[in-house]
Amino acid sequence: MRLEGRPGPVVSGAGRAWTYTTDVAKLRGRPTQAEAKVLDHTVRKAAVATFLEFGYDGTSMDAIARTAGITRRSLYARYADKRAVFVDVIPWALTRYVDNESIDDIDGDDLAAALTALGRVAITRAVDPDNVRLRRVALNESARFPEFAITADSMMWAGRQRALTELLRRHHAAGSIRVDDVELAAEHFLAMVEAVPGRLADYGFHRTKAQHERHLHQAVELFLHGIMTPP
């Protein structure tokens, strides 16, 4: 298969991660598995950028194809209609915010420091403009896509909740904390840390870095007070 590059359309104002320019133009022959994977990623990213820019109602299959730099025929070969595109690409985009690298760098021996580091990642993602736009488009379409109303937030914090659950499980096994349900405790901590900053960001209100730090340290202190094993 041969890829011919040409400048593609730009979708502006769709957030940093989803501002999109395609260099993929024409596909000749049957794509290899690697090339097909790259093209699928290209189409998905272009579709997300288009939905974020124009909303669900303002997006057409033609617009997605133009942004991706592919033909309508190629797009319809992948998706039956716009709804099928939306159902595929929005959850895909939401799950890309898993913060694996940031989480892997956290030292779990010092529980307070680890909670602070995880909380800082959580707040950063909760108020990130791209995250806010993705969450908003999913929630705005919840009447047509009920599953998005349930999963939009959980998709975004799934990676952090898993990391936090494992952190709490390890300290519980060591006897340093007392928690009946570590998964529920992890959920409560994340809700304490990122729910309010995230909801404020949804409505266009953003706190200063100092305010976020004050909010985070108060949440960590309160959480530790509830789970630490008495001396």
N, C-alpha and C positions, 0 to 999 in steps of 0.2 A: 504494500500500500504506500502511496505517496501523499504527503501533505504539502499543499501549496499555501504559502502564507500571503495574506493581504491585510491591510489595515481594516479592522472591524469597527462597528459602532461603539460609542462609549455611553454607558448609562451613568450619569453623574448624580451626585447627591444621594447615593444609595448607601452611604456609610463607607468607612475605610476598607473593611474586609470585602465588601461586595461591590465596590466601584470596579467596573469591569470593562476591559478592552480585549477583544479576541483577535488572535493572530491566525486562527484556524479558518481556512476558507473552503477548499474543495477536497473531497476525499475520492481517491481513485483506487478501485479494486476493493477486495475484501480486507478489512482491517485486521491486524494481528490482535491478539488478546491484550497486549500492552497498549496498543493504539486505541482500542475500543474503550479501555479503562480511562485513558486520558480524555477521550472525547466525551464520555459520560460525565466526567468531572466538569469539563468545560460547559456542557449543556446545563448541568445542575447549577453551577455558579452563575451562569447567565440568566437562568430562570429566576433564581433568588433575587438578583440585582433588579430584574424587571418588575417582579412583584413588589419589592420594596419601593421602587420609584413610582409605580403607577397604581399600586393596589391590585386586589384581585379583579375587580370589575373593569379596571382600566387596562388590564393586561390581555393580550391576545396571543394566540399561537404564532401568528406572523411576527409579532414583536419579539417573542422569545427566540424564534429562529433567526431573526435579523441580529439580535444581540449576540447570539452564540456563533454567528457566522456560518450557519448551516441552512440547508433547504427545508421548506415546510415538509416535504416528503420524508426527509431524514428524521425530523422531529416527530412526525406522526408514526414513524416506524418504531419509535421508543414509547410514545404515550398516545393513548386513544383520544384524549382531549385535555383541555386546560385544567379541569378538576384533577385528573390523574397526575398532571405535572405538579400541581400544588400539594397534593397529598404526599407525593414522594419527596419534593425538594425542601419543604419547610421543616419537617422533622429532621431531615438530613442536616440542614443548616444549624438547627438548634443543638443537635448532638455533637457538632464540631467544637462547641465550647466546653470541652471537658478538662482543660487545664492540666493535662497529664504532666507536662514538663515542670510547671510551677509546683505541682503537688509532689513530684518525685524529689524535688530539691529540699523538701521540708524535713528537718531533723525531729523525729518523734520522741526522743528521750526526754526532753523538757516539755511537759504537757502544756504548760501555759504559753510557751514560745510557739509550739506547734499550732495550738488553737488560734493564736494571734496571726500566725502566717497564713493559715487556712482561711481565717476570717477576712484577712486583707485581700486575698485572691477572690473570695466570694463577693466582697463589696465592689472590687474593681470590675468584675464581670457583670454584676447587677446593674451598674450605672453606665456601662459601656454603651455608646450610641448605637452600635450595630446590634447588640443584644436587645436594647430597648425597642428598636425598630422591628426586629424579628418577633419579639414577644407581642408587640402591638398588632402586627399583621395577623398572627395566629389567633389572638384573642378577638380581634375585630371580626374575624370570619368564623367564630365559634358556633354561630347559629347554623351555618352551612356545614361546618366540620366540628361537631361536638367533641371529638376526641382531642382537639387542640386545646380546648379550654382546660382540660384535665392535665395534659402532658407538657404544655409549653414551659412551665416553670420546672417541673420535675426533670425534663430532658436536660435543662441547662445546669442543674446542680447534681445530676446523677454521679458524675465522677468525683465531685467533692464529698458527696455523702458516703460513697464507698470508702474513700480514703479516711474520712473522719471516723466511720464505723470501725475500720481496722485499727486505727489509732486508739480509740476508746476500748476496744476489745483487748488490745495488748496491755493497756494500763490496768484494765479490770482483772486480767489474769495475774498481773503482778501484785495485785492487792492495794494499789495506790488510789483507786477510785471505787465507788460502790454504785453500780447502775443495774437496775433490773432488766432494762431493755436497751442495749447499746444502739440499735438502729433507730429507735424512737428518740433517744437522747441526741443522736447526731442530727436528726431532723429538726429537733427543737433548737439546737444551737444555730444551725443554718438559718432557721426562721428568725431567730433573735438578731442575727447579724445582718442579713441582707434583705429582709422583707421590706422594712421601712425605706432604706435608701433606694431600693429597686422601684417601689411604688411612687416615691417622689420623682424619680427619673422618668417614670411613665408619663407623668403630668408636666414634665419639663422643668422640674425644680431640682437643683443640684447643690449639695452641700460642699463646703470647703474640705480640703484634705484634713485640716485640724479637726473639723467636726466629725468626719468619718473616723478618725483615730480615737477621739473621745468616745464615740458610740461603740466602737469595737472593743476598747479596753474595758468599758463598763459591762458589756455583754460577756466577755471572757471572765471577768471577776465574778459576776453573778452566777455564771454557769459552773465555774469551779467550786464556788461556795456550796452549790447544791449536790455535787458529785464526789467531792474529796472524802476519803476515809478519815474519820475523826482520829486525832492522835491518841 
